[in-house]
Amino acid sequence: MNSSSTLLRSLLVETKDGEWGQPEPFDGSVEMAVIRGTDFETAKKSSLEGVPVRHIAYKAAGRKTLQAFDILIETAGGSKGKPTGKTTFLRPALFERSVLPITCASFARFLRIDATRADPEFVYWYLQSLYLSGVIENYQVQHTGIARFQFTKFADSVEIDLPPMDEQVKVSAFLGAIENRISLLGETNATLETIAQALFKSWFVDFDPVRAKAEGLEPEGLDVATAALFPCSFDESALGGIPRGWKVGSLSEVCSISSGKRPSIRSDIPIDYCDVPLFGGAGLMGYTSNSLFQSPKIVTGRVGTLGKVHVAYPPFWASDNVLVLHPEASASFSFVLHWLKSIDVIALNRGSTQPLLTQRDLGAQQGVIPTQEVLQKFEGVVGPIYDQIRLQETKAQTLTQLRDTLLPRLISGQLRLPEAKATTEKILSEAI
């Protein structure tokens, strides 16, 4: 694959820093969706879920409205193991789904590539390869306590090896196809989780089977044996009417709660001696060298990020900024998981300078605890759903690692597309 070396700066039609604006409207302001560095993964999937809406001065809004095929690069912030300079790519679907114009936050900037000289998505993948290899980190400096990316120096010194345009497009399409498969697996899991959550709400919040039986009706969607597990009347309790024979209890009655621990070593990507998933309050935050648990656990943020709930499968390590829930043997793992998801943990925040959730406060939360038979049945129905979710997550992890392994070799031309496709199919057939 013949290629020519081209300075990044020469490929740019336009590049500007983003805007943060104001939370409320003001004279001459425009309402815009503002993509932050923390939204890069979401935006890459052509979604604006969780992206804040801000009000930007009209003059700035006109100059900094994003377009399809723009590349965003984070220019400030970062953290240990996650330097500035990470990128995301904006596909047309993102703009088709948005009712608002879109810009990026002030700690990021957009890069608009001359599409007559280079495929914008190929340039994105090239920059992503530089980030994963650590090259981009060389352009990071500490300034007043904040890590900043030296974009001007970067754009004026980094040369991109560009193969012929048709090869660029083919490489982009191949990597994009892997990315789409990863996204599709995530969407499938979201659907499965919605199904499980709906069943939890029906059985343990709305008490639909009990209400149906109380009215002399057959519970919808339940076989005779399952319906027989539910009572046909209610008792009064501190939480109002609850199914007869069930009880009000605390979360700590069905699980024990502990804090995670600080790992001795951490890597942003899996490497030979550091490939055990490390979970933080926001989910997977990197990798470490040892496993802290040998059975599945439920983790949620303790310090900093609160409100996100994750199931972690061994081997894994839970960082010291999370709480770990260990469901009792007599309880349903899935029941504890969905009970936790239903709790407004933000309201339990005790932190002043940063959010804090204590074991005591979380464990003291009250809820309705059904009979052992109902718990077992719920696990029997929902457990297989989470088995499927885990399988999909494994597929996504395999694809992600494969993509990141193939990326530098494809971009550099060391690996031909037919070989990459053959490798992909071989690994997927062996791992899935």
N, C-alpha and C positions, 0 to 999 in steps of 0.2 A: 504494500500500500504506500505509494509515493505521497510525500507530504511536503508542505512548505511552512517555514517558521514565520509567524506573523505577530507583531506586537499587539497585545490586548488593546491598548489605547486606540490603535488604528482601526479596530473593528467596531468601535462605539459610535453610534449615531448620536446618542445622548446618554448622560448619566447625571443624576442629582440625588442629594440627600433627601430623606423623607421629612415629614411634618408630624407633630403630635397634636397641635391645636388645643382646643378648649373642650371641656365636657358639656358646656351649654352653648346654645346659639348666641351669636352676637351680630351686630350690623355688618353686612358684607361677608357673612360666613357661609360655607357650603358643608352640608352633612356628608361625611365620607366614612367608609370602612377603612380602618388603619391596621395594616398587617405588621405585627411586632416580630422580633426574632423568635419568640415562643410560639408564634403561629405558623412558622415556616412549614412544618410537617403537615398541618391542616390545609394550608394554602396549596401545597404540592398535590393534594388530593382533590383540588378544585372545590374546596369547602371553605366557608367563612364562619363555621361554627365556633363560637367563643371569641371571634375577632371583634374588638371594640369599635363602636361608632363614635366619632369625634367631629368637632366643628372646626373647619380649616378656613383661613382667610381666602377670599375668592381669588386674589392674584396668585397666591401660592398654589391653590388647588388646580388652577388651569395649567400651571407648569409642571405639576408633580402628579398628575393623574396617570395611573399605570395602564398598560396595554397588554394584550395577549402576547406571549412569547418574551416578555420582559424577564430578566433574571434579577432576583433580589440578593443582596449580600449584607450580612450583619457587620457593622463597623464599630460597634462598642458593646461592652458588656462581657459576654463570655464567662467562663468559670474554669476552675482547675480541671484539666483533662478535656475541656470543651472550649477551645480558643475562639476568638472572633474570626470572622471570615467565612462562616458557613453560608451556604447558598440555598435558594429554592427557585423553582421554575414555574411560571404562571401560564397555564394552558387556557385556551379559549373558553372551556366549560366554566371556569371560575367566573368569568365576566358575564356569561350567559345566565348564570344563576343569581347574580347580584342585582338588586334594584338600586344600589347606590354606586357612585363612582368610588374607586379604590385607590389608596395611596399606601405608602409604607411609613413606619414610624421614624422618628428622628435619629435613632440608633441604627438605621439601615439606609441603603441607597439602592436605586434601580440602575440596571445596565441594559441599554437598548442596543441590540446588535444589528449591524448592517447585514440584512438577510441576503444581499446580493454577493456578499463576500464570505459569509459563514452561516451555517445552520445554527440558529440561536440555541437550540436544545443541545447540540453537540458541544458548544462553548460551555453551557451549563455543566454538562457531564465532565468536561475537561477541568473546570474549576472545582467540581466536587472531588475529582481524583486528587487534585493538589491539596485539598483540605484533608482528605483521609490519609494522605501520605505524610502530612505534617509540614509540607512546603509553605502553605499559607501562614502557619504559625510564626514563621520567620519575619512576617510583616506586622506582628503585634507588638505594641509597646504599652507600658503602664504609664498612665497620666492621671495625676490627682486621685490615685486609688482605683481608677477604672481602666480596664484593658481596652485599648483602642487599636483599630486596624488602619494601617497606613495605606489607604487606597490609592492615593496619587502615586506614591512610590511603586506600589504593586502594578498599577495599570501601565506605568511608564517603563517597567523593567521586565515584566513577565511576557515571554513569547509563547504562543500557542502553535503547536504543530497541526496544521490543517491538511488532511488528505483531500482528494477531489470531492466536490460537493455531493456527488451521488453516494460516495462512501460515508461521508458525514451523516447523511440522512438515514442510511441503512443502520449505522451504529446506533444512532439516536432511537430509531424505531425498535431495535432489538432491546436496548436497555429500558426504553419506555414500556415495552410489552411486559418485561419482568416487573417493572414498577406497577403496572396496571393489575397484574396478577396478585401482587402483594396487597394492593388497595381492595381488590375484590374479596380477598380472604377476610380482610378487616370488616368490610360491609356485611359479609355473611355472618361473622361472629356477632356484630351489633344486632342483627336480626334475631339470632338465637338467644342473645341475652334479653332482648325485649320480650320474647316468648316466655322465658323463665320468670322474668319480673312480673309479667301479667298474671301468671299462675300464682305466684306468691301473693300478689295483691288480692286476687279473687278468693283464695283460701284463708289468708291470715289478716287481711285488712278489711275487706268488704264482707267476708264470711258468706260468700254466695251459696255454697252448698248447704249451709245451715239455714239460711233464709229460705231457700227453696223448699227444704224439708219442713220448715215451720209452717209454710203455706200449703203443705200437702202436695208439693210438686216433686218431680224427679230432678235432682241436680243435673244441670246441663253439662254434657261432655264427660260424665263419670260413669264407669261401669257399676254394676250392682254391688260388687265387693268393696269398691272404693267409697261409694256413697254411704255404705253401711258404717264406715269409720267415723262419720260426722254425726253429731247430735242433732236433734230436731227442735231445740229450744235454747233460750239464752238465760244467763244469770247476770245480775247486776255486779259491777266491780268498780274499783277506783277509776278505771278507764272507760266506764260505761258498760253497755251490754256486751258480754262475751259468750261464746258458745259454752253450754253447760258441760262441766267436767274439765274444761281448760282452766288456766290460771294466769294471773298477772305476776310477772317476775322480772328480774333484771337481766341484762345481757350477760353479766358475769355468772349467771346460773347455768348457762349453756356453753360457755367458753371461758378459758383463762386468757389473760392479756399480758403481754410483756413488751419491753422495748427492744429494738434491734441494737446492733453494736457497730462501732466504727471499724471499717476494714483496714487491714494493715497495708494494703496496696490496692490501687485502682487504675483501670485503663478505660479509655473511652470506647475502644474497640476490642473484640476478643483476640488475644494473642496466646501463644503456646502455654505460657506459665500463668496466664491471667484470663481465664475464659469462663468463670462461674458468674452467672447473671447477678447483678447487684441492684436491689430495689430501693428506691427512695419514695418520698411522698407522692411524686408525680408518675411513678412507675419505674420502668427500667432506666437506670441512670449510668450504667457502665458495667464493668466486669472486675472481678477480683480473683484471688488465687484459691480460696477455700470455700466450702459450703457450711452454712450455719445450721441448716435444717435438713432432715432426711425424709420429711413428709410434706404434703401440700399445706400451705398456710394462707391466711387472709391478711393482707397488709394494708394499712392506711396511714396517712401522714400524721406525725406527732408534732413536728416543728416546721414552720414555713408553709408548705403546701398542705392545706387541709381539705377534706371532702372527697378525695379520689380513693377508690377502693380497687384493689387488685388481688387476684389469686396468683400465688407464686408456687411453682412446682420445683421439687428438688432435681438437681442440686441448685441452691441459690443462697445468697447472703442478703439479710435485711439490714440496712444502714441504721445508724443511731437516730435518724430523724423520722422513723416510722414506729408505729405500734403493730405488734404481731398478734393476731387472734388465733387461738388454738381451740377449735370446737371440741367439746367433750365427746367421748365415744358414744354416749347415749343420745347425742343430739345429731341433727342433720347438718352436715357441712354447708349445704346449699341454703338451708334455713338461716343459719348464722350469717352467711354472706349477704343475703337479701335483707335481713333485719338491719345489718350495719348500713347497707345502702339507703335504707329508709330513714336513717337518723340524720337530723340537721346538725352535723358536727360543727358547722361554722358558728352556730349559736352557743356552742360549748367552749369557744375560744377564751383562754385565760391570759393570752399574751398581751403585752403592752407594746414592746418594740417590734415583735414579730409573732405571728399566730402560734398558739400552743394548745395542744389537746392532751389531757392527762389520762392515765390508765383508770384512775378512780372515777372521773367524770363519765368516761365512756362506759365503763362497766356498770355504772349505776343507772343507766338508761332503762326505763320500764317499757315492757311490751307484753303481748299476749303469747303465752307458751301453750301449744296444743298437747295432746296426748302423745305418748311414745309411738303408737300405731300410726297416727297421722304424720308424724315426723318421718318415720321410716318410709311411708308411702310417698311423701313429697320427694325424699331423696331418690327413691326408685324411679320417679318420673323425671326429675330435673337433673339428677346426676349424669345420665347419659347425654343430656344436652351439653353439659360442661365437658364431658369426655370429647365430644365433637369439637367444641371450642378449642380445647387443648390441641387436638389434632391439627386444626386449622392454624393455630399459632405456631406449631412446629413447622408446618409448611412455609409459613411466612418468614420465620427465622432462617430456614434453609435457603429460601430465595434471596433474602437480604444478604446473607453471608456470601452466597454465590455471586450476586450482583457486585458486591464490593471487592470480591476477589478477581472477577473478570474485568472490572472497570479499567484499572490502570493498563492492563495488557491490551485491551481493545483500543483504548484512546491512543496509546503509543504505537499501535500497529504491530505489536509483537504477536498478537493473536488474531487470526482471521475469523471473520464472522461464521463461516461453516463450522470451524473448529469450536467456536464458542457455543453455537447452537447444539452441537453434538455433546459437548461437555455438560450443558444445561440439562438436556434430556436424560443423560446417563445418571447424573447426580440425583435428579428428581425421581427417577425410577428406583434408585437404590434407597433413597431416604424417605420416600412417601409411599 
